[in-house]
């Protein structure tokens, strides 16, 4: 075990194993539960052009066992011991979570590690699970909010992986083969691409010994059958000049959607992300926020309106979404732009800033109360940046003044440069 460190600021202990895997541990003696989160830098941005949808499909196939573990055995073992497992795929990572009583971790974590490192991806299971993924794609297409968002990001990120669906298309999935997926797995599901976070009722020595024994596997032993995994094509950062507009008609749609989006820097400019979080709260968090108060409470032009900042590793996204009657679309978009223009010109008051800071700091406190939340926070930040940043959020939020926020608004949420997707009843 190498490069173990902690500090008075970061409550966990970060270690780098010889295999390259990063381990983060935090003991919470008052709970009998342990959460083990495994984060893999194998999200959909790693997919080459011929393998779109592979990362999410692979997440399904991970649970189909190994040569030592038959399909379904891990799930039964977890359920029979009162534990919970889960998984998700994003653009920047694949995430696997295990929650169990501390006494069962030594039995269940090695099984999860075996599946992650040695997934068999059997041909017959591949064919069966492909139908499950295809149905997930079809079901998502029935959700107008999902459809609208997919059209927006496709308009913004026309060449970048962030512009396509994590699920892939039906045609993408039908083109995949078990051998190609095994190659993608062998290439990306290596210890050096993984962060394991263990939080809860387990002491430092026990956690480290278990993870080192379970995950410290030499890379060569995972590549018995060499294959060539195509590399993703690097693309130029997206840029929106003027207003990029598209209108989609959907049958059976009752409420129209107005979705506006702005590009923001990725993880390399984290200060911008903190500021855009504050601006999102300013615009639409609560009845007294600017857009909610004006467009929903006073004008009654929208049924609902929200803004959201999505932090991503390579390029982030700021969005404003409104649910409204079709006849109000043009007016609401115009009023949103007027509010943004006022923000750019006149800025934010000290009272508004204090409210936004209080809400975000409270949200952060509420989101770090359980072992699951803590493990997720550490794992996410260490995967896209570094774990220490996970606890710096409140201090960074409180560091802003009104002038800095006004400047951020001027730089990143212009009413003259954005993409907009409109969904109308067809």
N, C-alpha and C positions, 0 to 999 in steps of 0.2 A: 504494500500500500504506500502510495507516494503523495507528497504535496498536500498533507492534511492541514486544514486551517479553519479557524473561526475567529470571531472578534467580539468585542463588547457590543457592537451594533447588530451583527447578524446572529440570531439566536440558534441557528443550525450549525452543523459541522460539515464542511465540504472536503471531500477526498477524491483523489484521482487514482484509480486502480492501474495496475500494470497493463491491463488490456486496453486502457484508454477510456473506460467507462467512468462517469462522474457519479459519485454517491453523495447525497445530502441527507443528513440524519438530524432529527430533533426529537428528543425524548419528552413525553408528557406523562409523568408518573401517575397522574390522577385518573387516567383512563385505561381500561383493560383492552381497548381496541387499538389496532395498528393499521395504518394505511400505507400501502406500497404503491407508488405511482411510477410507471416507467414511461418516459418520453423518448421518442425516436425521431431523429431528423430525417424523416421519410414521408413527408407530406406530399401533396399533389404537385408542388412546384418542382419536385425532383423527377417528374415523369417526362420522358422524351415524347416527341410528337406522336409516335406510333403506339404509345402505351397510356393514353389519357384514361383516367378512371382506375388505373392499376393500384394506386396507393390505398384507396378506400376498399376496393375489392379484396386486396390482400389482408386488410384488417379483419374482414369476415373469415378469410381462410386460415388466419393464425389459430383460430379456435377449433380447427379441424384435426388437430393432433400432430404427433410425431411418430417416429418408429417405436418410441417407448411409451407413447400415450395415445390411446385410441380416441377418436372423436367423441366428445360428450363427457369424457371421464373427468376432466378438470371442472366443468360446470357442475356436475353432480357432487363432486367433492366439496366445492365451495358452498353449494346450497345445503348439503347435509350437515355442514358445520356452522350454518347460520351466517355465512359470509356473503359478500356481494362483489361481483366483478363487472367491469364496464370497459368500453373502448370507444374511441372517436378518432376521426381523421380530419385534419384541417389542411390548409395550404402549406403551413410551415412545419407540421409535425403529425405523427401518429401517437396516440396517448392510450395507455392501458392502465387500469386502476384495479386494485385489489384491497378490499376492506375485510378484516377478519379479527377474531379474538387473538390476542398475542400468542396464546398457546398453540394456535393452529398455523401460524405464519411459517414455521420451519418446514411444514409439510406442503403448504399450498404455493408459496413463492417459488420454490424450485420447479414446480410444474408449469407455472406461468413463464418462467425464464426458459424452460425447455421449449415451449411452443414458440416463443419469440425468436430464439436463436436457431432452432432446428425444425422449423415448420416443414412438414412433409409435403403439403399441398397435393394430396392424392387426386388423380384424374377424375375419379367418379364423384368425389366430394366437390371438386371444382365445378363440374357440370350442374350438380344440384344447387350449389350456392349461387351460381350465376343467375338462376331464375329468381332467387331472392333479391339480388341486387337489381335486376331488371324491374322487378315489381316496385322496389324502392324508388327508382327513377320515375316510373309511371305515376306513383302516388304523389311525388313531389310536384309533378307537372300539373296536378289538380289544385295546388295551393297558389292562389293569385299573388300573394305577397312574395313567395319564393320565385315565381315566374318573373315578377316585376324586378326583383333584385338581380336575377340572373341577366336580364336584358340590360340593366344599368351597368353592371360590371363588365359585360361583354362590350358595351359601347365605350367604356373608359379604358379598359385594359385590352385593347384590340389584338395585341401580340403577346402580352405577358400572361403567364399561367394564372394569375389572379383573375383573369377575365373569363375563365371557363368554370363549369360546374365541377366541384370536387367529385361528384358521383360519376362523371363522364356521361356520355350519351349511350343509348341502346346500341348503336352501331359500334361505338368504341368497345363496349363490353363484349359484344359478340366476336370481335376480332382477336381478343386475348386468348392465350394458350397457357396451360399449366407450366410448360417449360419456360416461357417468358416470365411468368410470375415468380418462379423459383429463382430465376436469374436476378430479377429486381430485388427479391428478398435477400439473397446472398450478398448483393452489393451494398444494400443500405442497412439491413438489420445486423450491424456489427457493433460490438461494445463501444467503440470510440464514437459512435453516433448516438449513444444512449445516455440518459440521465435517470438514475434510480433515486427516488425520494422516499424515505421511510420516516413516518411521523406517528407518534403515539406511545403506547405503553411497552416500549422495548428499550433497553439500555444501549449505550453506545457500542460497547464491546460485542454484544450479541448481534446487533444489527450489522456491524461491519463484517464480522466473521461469516454470517449467513450470506450477505450479498457477495462478498469476495469469493466464497466457495461456489455460489450459484452462478454468478455472471462472469467470473474471471477466466474466460475461455480464450485460448490463443486463436488469433484470427485465422490462421491457416487451417485449423481443424474444421472451420465452417465453410471452407471452399474446396471440398473434396472434388467437386465437378466444376471445373473452371468454365465460366461463360462470360461473354462480352455484353455488358449492360450499356446500351446507348446513353449518351449524356444529353441532358436537356440543353436546348439552344439558348444562349444568352441573348436577351433582348434589350433594346434601348428603353430607358425610363419613359413612362407615358407622359403626355402633355396634352392639356385641353386648351385649344385656342378658341375664344368666343364661347358661344352656347351650342352644345351638341345635343340635338333633340331627336327623340323617337317616340312614336305613338303606337300602342299595341291594342287591338280589339280582342276581347275575350268573351266567348259565349257564356251565358249564365252569370256573368259578373253583375252584382247589384250595386256595389260601392266602388267608385273610381279611386285610383291611386295616383298620387303625384310624388315621384321620387327624384330628388335632386342630389347630385354627388360632386365632391371636390377631392382632388388628389392631395395627399400630404406625405411628408417624408416617412421613411421606414424607421427601424429601430436605431439607426445611426444618429438620429436627431431626436432623442427621447424627450428633451425639454419641450419641443413642439407638441409632442403627444400629450403631455400634462396640460399644456395650455388649451389644446383643443377639447380635452375632457371638460375643462372649466367652461369653455364657450358652448359646449353641448348642453350643459346644465343651465347656463344662462338663458338659452333659447327655448328649452322645452321641458325642463324638469319641474313639475308641479304647476299648480294653477296660477301662481304669480310669475311664472317665467314669461318671457316676452311673447313668444309665438302662441303659447297656450292661452294666455290672458287675452291677447288681441284677436286671434282668429277663431278660437273656440268659445271663450267665455263672453266676449263683447260682441264680435261680429257674427258669431254662430255660423261661420262659413265651412267649418270642418267638423267631422265627427270625432276626429282625433288627430294629433300631430306630435311627432317626436323627432329628435335628432340623435345621432349616434356617431361615435368615433371608434373605428375599428383599427387597432394597432396591428400592423403586419410587419414582417421582417424587412421586406424589400421596398414596399410602398404601401402607405396607409390610406384610409378612406374615411371621409366625413360625409354623412348623409343627413338629409331632412326628408321625412316621409309624412304625407298627409292622406287621410281617408275622407272622402268628400263626395258630394253629388257632382256629376259631370259638368253641369252648367257653371260651377264655381271654379273650375280648374284654372282658367286663364287669370281670373282675379286673384286667386290665392297665390299663384306663382308670382304675380306682380307685387303683392303685398309682402311676401317673404323677401323678395329682392329689396324692397323699400326698407324693411327692418334691417337687413344686412348693410344697406347703404348708410343707415343711421348709426349702426354699430361702428362701421369704418370711420365715419366722420366725427361722431360725438363720443365714442368709446363707451365705457362701462362705469357705473358709479361705485364708490367704495362700499356702499350698502349691498349692492348686487354681488360684488366680488366676495364679501364676507359670507353671504348666504351660499354662494356656489362652493366656496372652500369648505364650509361647515358640512354641507350635504355630501360632498365627495369624501371627506375624511371620515364621516360617520359610516358611509357605505363601505369604505375600506375596513373599518373596525368590525362591522357586522360580517364582512366576508372573510375574516380571519379568525373565526371563533372555534372551528372544528378541525380535527386532524385532516379531513378530506380537503377543506378549503386551504389550509396551510400547505399541504403537499402539492396541491394544484398550482398555487401561487409560485412556490419555489421552482417546480418543474418547468412551468411555462417560461419564466424569466431566464432560467439557465439554458433553455433550449433556443430561445430567440436572441438572448443577450448574455447576461450573467446573473447568477442567483442573488447577489448582494443588492441588486436594484429592486428586489421584491419588497424590501422593507423601507425603501427611501421614498415611496409614493407620497405619504402625507407631508413630509418635509418639503418635497418639490412642489406640491400643490399650494402649500402655504407661502412659498417663496415669491409668488407672482404679485405684481402690482398692476394697477389699472392701465398704465401706459404700455406695459409689455403685452397685455392681452389685446389691446387695441391694435398694436403692431402685428400680432399674430393673425388677427382677423383680416387685416389689410393684405397680408402676405398669402393667406391660404383659403379664405372663403369669400372671394370676390363675387358680387352679384352680376358680373359681366363675363365670368369664365367658369362654367360648370357644365355638367351633363345632366340631362333631365329625361326621365322615362315616364310616360303617361299611360296608364291602363284605363281603357274605357269599355263599357258594356258593348258587346258586339252583336 
